[in-house]
């Protein structure tokens, strides 16, 4: 197999992985996205180390350019999905902190309130 066809195979693998990552993001399957991302990064590293001796034909360069454009578009949409998820998690964390603060305030208030409503010593039984 030639260097050029090996590089095309790697780009095709990267494109398939980016499609899988996009589907995972759209279905909010974050663990699957992370697994696909790890494989994608391995493909990028393989591409980086691949020999660059043989030049791609004009047709192959155009094919690679289309694959890269699609990969970049997938990346953009995935980032939008991740940004939305990050915002959602930020809101959930904020809500959780507010609930914890309310529980603490309520618990502190209960102690103070129960002390105020208890009869003081020495006044029990007197009317």
Residue frames as qw, qx, qy, qz and C-alpha x, y, z in Angstrom:
[[0.000, 0.890, 0.456, 0.000, 0.00, 0.00, 0.00],
 [0.419, 0.492, -0.022, 0.763, 1.36, 3.42, -0.90],
 [0.221, -0.193, -0.433, 0.852, 1.91, 6.28, 1.52],
 [0.269, -0.074, -0.188, -0.942, -0.80, 8.28, -0.23],
 [0.611, -0.294, -0.599, -0.426, -3.42, 5.56, 0.09],
 [0.499, -0.272, -0.676, 0.470, -2.46, 5.00, 3.76],
 [0.035, -0.103, -0.236, 0.966, -3.01, 8.68, 4.43],
 [0.457, -0.167, -0.391, -0.781, -6.38, 8.57, 2.66],
 [0.610, -0.298, -0.734, -0.024, -7.35, 5.58, 4.81],
 [0.330, -0.233, -0.543, 0.737, -6.43, 7.49, 7.95],
 [0.192, 0.004, -0.027, -0.981, -8.48, 10.52, 6.86],
 [0.571, -0.228, -0.585, -0.528, -11.42, 8.21, 6.13],
 [0.536, -0.303, -0.721, 0.318, -11.08, 6.68, 9.61],
 [0.131, -0.154, -0.335, 0.920, -11.00, 10.15, 11.13],
 [0.370, -0.109, -0.293, -0.875, -14.11, 11.11, 9.19],
 [0.618, -0.296, -0.694, -0.221, -15.95, 8.00, 10.37],
 [0.437, -0.286, -0.618, 0.588, -14.93, 8.66, 13.96],
 [0.051, 0.052, 0.118, -0.990, -16.05, 12.29, 13.69],
 [0.516, -0.226, -0.489, -0.667, -19.43, 11.09, 12.41],
 [0.614, -0.326, -0.708, 0.122, -19.70, 8.68, 15.33],
 [0.277, -0.187, -0.439, 0.834, -18.74, 11.44, 17.77],
 [0.252, -0.102, -0.163, -0.948, -21.37, 13.71, 16.25],
 [0.616, -0.310, -0.606, -0.397, -24.06, 11.07, 16.66],
 [0.538, -0.290, -0.650, 0.451, -22.99, 10.46, 20.24],
 [0.089, -0.085, -0.231, 0.965, -23.17, 14.19, 20.97],
 [0.405, -0.187, -0.352, -0.823, -26.59, 14.51, 19.36],
 [0.715, -0.347, -0.567, -0.215, -27.89, 11.63, 21.50],
 [0.346, -0.755, 0.345, -0.437, -26.10, 12.97, 24.58],
 [0.979, -0.139, -0.096, 0.118, -24.09, 9.76, 24.90],
 [0.051, -0.931, 0.353, -0.077, -21.12, 11.44, 26.53],
 [0.679, -0.428, 0.586, 0.113, -19.22, 8.26, 27.47],
 [0.785, 0.379, 0.429, 0.238, -19.40, 7.01, 23.88],
 [0.315, 0.937, -0.045, 0.143, -18.24, 10.43, 22.67],
 [0.346, -0.802, 0.486, 0.022, -15.21, 10.27, 24.93],
 [0.778, -0.113, 0.591, 0.182, -14.33, 6.77, 23.71],
 [0.662, 0.647, 0.295, 0.237, -14.64, 7.83, 20.07],
 [0.056, 0.978, -0.191, 0.066, -12.58, 10.95, 20.78],
 [0.573, -0.583, 0.553, 0.161, -9.74, 8.83, 22.17],
 [0.754, 0.212, 0.550, 0.290, -9.71, 6.77, 18.97],
 [0.402, 0.890, 0.153, 0.150, -9.88, 9.93, 16.88],
 [0.211, -0.904, 0.366, 0.065, -6.85, 11.37, 18.67],
 [0.698, -0.260, 0.618, 0.253, -4.99, 8.11, 18.01],
 [0.660, 0.568, 0.421, 0.256, -5.84, 8.45, 14.30],
 [0.136, 0.985, -0.085, 0.061, -4.55, 12.03, 14.31],
 [0.457, -0.696, 0.532, 0.155, -1.31, 10.83, 15.88],
 [0.755, 0.111, 0.589, 0.264, -1.03, 8.05, 13.27],
 [0.494, 0.816, 0.233, 0.189, -1.51, 10.61, 10.53],
 [0.133, -0.953, 0.270, 0.043, 1.11, 12.87, 12.05],
 [0.534, -0.507, 0.648, 0.196, 3.66, 10.02, 12.06],
 [0.817, 0.414, 0.398, 0.061, 2.75, 8.71, 8.60],
 [0.492, -0.171, 0.406, 0.751, 5.45, 9.11, 5.95],
 [0.308, 0.783, 0.187, -0.507, 4.82, 12.10, 3.72],
 [0.388, -0.281, 0.631, 0.611, 6.99, 10.98, 0.78],
 [0.201, 0.331, 0.765, 0.515, 4.38, 10.39, -1.91],
 [0.195, 0.139, 0.052, -0.970, 2.29, 13.36, -2.99],
 [0.442, 0.454, 0.714, -0.299, -1.47, 13.04, -3.33],
 [0.243, 0.356, 0.614, 0.662, -3.02, 13.44, -6.75],
 [0.175, -0.146, -0.029, -0.973, -5.18, 16.50, -7.36],
 [0.631, -0.324, -0.509, -0.488, -8.29, 14.32, -7.10],
 [0.662, -0.297, -0.611, 0.317, -7.10, 12.83, -3.79],
 [0.213, -0.010, -0.300, 0.930, -6.25, 16.29, -2.44],
 [0.395, -0.248, -0.208, -0.860, -9.77, 17.46, -3.25],
 [0.717, -0.322, -0.596, -0.164, -11.18, 14.34, -1.62],
 [0.525, -0.189, -0.535, 0.634, -9.09, 15.00, 1.50],
 [0.026, -0.129, 0.092, -0.987, -10.20, 18.63, 1.52],
 [0.577, -0.341, -0.379, -0.639, -13.86, 17.56, 1.48],
 [0.720, -0.309, -0.600, 0.163, -13.24, 15.09, 4.30],
 [0.370, -0.070, -0.392, 0.839, -11.46, 17.74, 6.36],
 [0.254, -0.251, -0.102, -0.929, -14.28, 20.23, 5.77],
 [0.702, -0.375, -0.478, -0.371, -16.81, 17.65, 6.96],
 [0.652, -0.209, -0.554, 0.474, -14.66, 16.80, 9.99],
 [0.154, 0.069, -0.231, 0.958, -14.41, 20.50, 10.87],
 [0.469, -0.329, -0.257, -0.778, -18.18, 20.93, 10.53],
 [0.750, -0.346, -0.564, -0.022, -18.74, 17.93, 12.80],
 [0.497, -0.081, -0.455, 0.735, -16.29, 19.42, 15.26],
 [0.120, -0.242, 0.027, -0.962, -18.23, 22.72, 15.26],
 [0.660, -0.369, -0.357, -0.549, -21.55, 21.00, 15.96],
 [0.743, -0.232, -0.564, 0.276, -20.00, 18.77, 18.64],
 [0.293, 0.055, -0.355, 0.886, -18.57, 21.86, 20.36],
 [0.384, -0.322, -0.116, -0.858, -22.01, 23.48, 20.32],
 [0.784, -0.333, -0.478, -0.215, -23.49, 20.35, 21.90],
 [0.651, -0.128, -0.500, 0.556, -20.72, 20.30, 24.53],
 [0.043, 0.217, -0.179, 0.958, -21.19, 24.00, 25.27],
 [0.593, -0.380, -0.252, -0.663, -24.91, 23.41, 25.79],
 [0.811, -0.275, -0.507, 0.095, -24.15, 20.46, 28.08],
 [0.448, 0.055, -0.407, 0.794, -21.64, 22.55, 30.01],
 [0.242, -0.318, 0.026, -0.916, -24.26, 25.28, 30.50],
 [0.755, -0.353, -0.395, -0.386, -26.78, 22.67, 31.66],
 [0.748, -0.177, -0.506, 0.392, -24.31, 21.25, 34.18],
 [0.201, 0.201, -0.271, 0.920, -23.43, 24.75, 35.38],
 [0.487, -0.381, -0.120, -0.777, -27.11, 25.44, 36.03],
 [0.831, -0.300, -0.459, -0.094, -27.53, 22.10, 37.84],
 [0.587, -0.023, -0.467, 0.661, -24.52, 22.84, 40.03],
 [0.065, -0.286, 0.133, -0.947, -25.88, 26.31, 40.79],
 [0.677, -0.385, -0.278, -0.563, -29.28, 24.86, 41.70],
 [0.809, -0.199, -0.512, 0.209, -27.62, 22.26, 43.91],
 [0.376, 0.103, -0.388, 0.835, -25.60, 24.92, 45.73],
 [0.331, -0.349, -0.005, -0.877, -28.71, 27.03, 46.28],
 [0.798, -0.341, -0.397, -0.299, -30.56, 24.01, 47.66],
 [0.699, -0.094, -0.508, 0.494, -27.67, 23.21, 49.99],
 [0.107, 0.215, -0.254, 0.937, -27.61, 26.82, 51.21],
 [0.559, -0.373, -0.175, -0.719, -31.37, 26.72, 51.82],
 [0.830, -0.269, -0.488, 0.012, -31.10, 23.47, 53.76],
 [0.514, 0.017, -0.449, 0.730, -28.28, 24.90, 55.89],
 [0.146, -0.278, 0.104, -0.944, -30.26, 28.09, 56.52],
 [0.708, -0.355, -0.337, -0.509, -33.39, 26.10, 57.34],
 [0.789, -0.198, -0.523, 0.255, -31.51, 23.79, 59.71],
 [0.317, 0.098, -0.369, 0.868, -29.86, 26.74, 61.46],
 [0.349, -0.316, -0.065, -0.880, -33.20, 28.49, 61.73],
 [0.752, -0.334, -0.517, -0.238, -34.85, 25.41, 63.22],
 [0.603, -0.143, -0.548, 0.562, -32.41, 25.34, 66.10],
 [0.051, 0.101, -0.200, 0.973, -32.98, 28.99, 66.85],
 [0.523, -0.293, -0.294, -0.744, -36.74, 28.71, 66.49],
 [0.744, -0.311, -0.590, -0.033, -37.03, 25.64, 68.71],
 [0.437, -0.090, -0.501, 0.742, -35.00, 27.35, 71.44],
 [0.158, -0.166, 0.049, -0.972, -37.32, 30.36, 71.35],
 [0.648, -0.274, -0.356, -0.615, -40.49, 28.29, 71.62],
 [0.641, -0.174, -0.703, 0.253, -39.31, 26.10, 74.47],
 [0.457, -0.859, -0.128, -0.192, -40.32, 27.24, 77.91],
 [0.242, 0.644, -0.556, 0.466, -37.40, 28.56, 79.89],
 [0.549, -0.137, -0.755, 0.330, -36.31, 26.71, 83.01],
 [0.103, -0.186, -0.546, 0.811, -38.09, 27.66, 86.08],
 [0.420, 0.154, 0.007, -0.894, -41.20, 28.76, 84.23],
 [0.367, -0.057, -0.864, -0.340, -42.41, 25.29, 83.40],
 [0.307, -0.439, -0.835, 0.123, -45.80, 24.55, 84.84],
 [0.057, -0.443, -0.355, 0.821, -46.46, 28.15, 85.86],
 [0.141, 0.585, 0.603, 0.523, -49.28, 30.08, 84.40]]
